[in-house]
Amino acid sequence: MLAGNRTVYQFGVELPFVEDPKSIAFAMQVVLGEDYERMYTLANPENNPDLLYVVLADYVPTEKTPIRSASG
């Protein structure tokens, strides 16, 4: 096993606070290239009544996100 020094991100939503799953799905599609229907299904509280938090995308590299490090 090799150790790495790479930053990756997880994007998720707290379902009790979701007001517009369509906007979340659209943003995930535009920004990260995720499938709209999959994101909408995950982000919609009606589809996941027993969950509090849902991971939409995991291990997303910095290059694929709008997040930029302080050093560059």
Phi and psi in degrees as a GROMACS rama.xvg file:
@    title "Ramachandran Plot"
@    xaxis  label "Phi"
@    yaxis  label "Psi"
@TYPE xy
-105.942  141.749  LEU-2
-91.8525  140.495  ALA-3
-123.228  164.681  GLY-4
-124.815  63.0828  ASN-5
-119.941  133.962  ARG-6
-91.2348  129.159  THR-7
-130.23  161.015  VAL-8
-124.312  156.648  TYR-9
-119.5  132.567  GLN-10
-113.326  129.249  PHE-11
-151.748  174.647  GLY-12
-133.549  147.343  VAL-13
-90.8737  105.706  GLU-14
-56.355  -36.2476  LEU-15
-62.4382  -17.818  PRO-16
-103.582  0.355448  PHE-17
-74.8135  123.701  VAL-18
-106.598  -28.9464  GLU-19
-140.655  84.9458  ASP-20
-62.9045  -24.2806  PRO-21
-64.8352  -41.0934  LYS-22
-66.2704  -38.8864  SER-23
-64.593  -46.6622  ILE-24
-60.9917  -42.3194  ALA-25
-63.2021  -46.0016  PHE-26
-62.2376  -42.0539  ALA-27
-65.7746  -34.0454  MET-28
-69.3096  -47.8473  GLN-29
-69.7429  -46.6733  VAL-30
-79.7787  -44.0853  VAL-31
-109.648  -4.93549  LEU-32
75.6305  20.6145  GLY-33
-77.1281  157.997  GLU-34
-69.7504  124.955  ASP-35
-58.8243  -49.6006  TYR-36
-61.592  -40.7694  GLU-37
-64.5983  -43.5972  ARG-38
-65.6304  -40.5241  MET-39
-63.2517  -44.1002  TYR-40
-61.2397  -43.8177  THR-41
-68.6877  -40.3844  LEU-42
-83.4783  -5.18124  ALA-43
-88.6826  114.497  ASN-44
-58.1189  -29.2439  PRO-45
-66.1202  -28.3755  GLU-46
-83.0068  -16.718  ASN-47
-134.164  61.3787  ASN-48
-65.3047  -20.9822  PRO-49
-96.3201  -0.531973  ASP-50
-105.698  148.065  LEU-51
-101.05  -32.0072  LEU-52
-137.452  138.42  TYR-53
-129.771  132.405  VAL-54
-82.3075  123.439  VAL-55
-91.646  -38.8644  LEU-56
-150.796  138.506  ALA-57
-129.816  152.001  ASP-58
55.9836  44.1195  TYR-59
-84.9195  122.008  VAL-60
-69.5343  151.9  PRO-61
-52.9695  -38.7958  THR-62
-61.431  -24.4778  GLU-63
-92.2652  -3.77167  LYS-64
-110.733  162.627  THR-65
-79.2005  -0.817265  PRO-66
-80.4795  130.336  ILE-67
-120.836  141.894  ARG-68
-72.5368  158.084  SER-69
-65.2381  -25.6777  ALA-70
-85.9022  -7.36241  SER-71
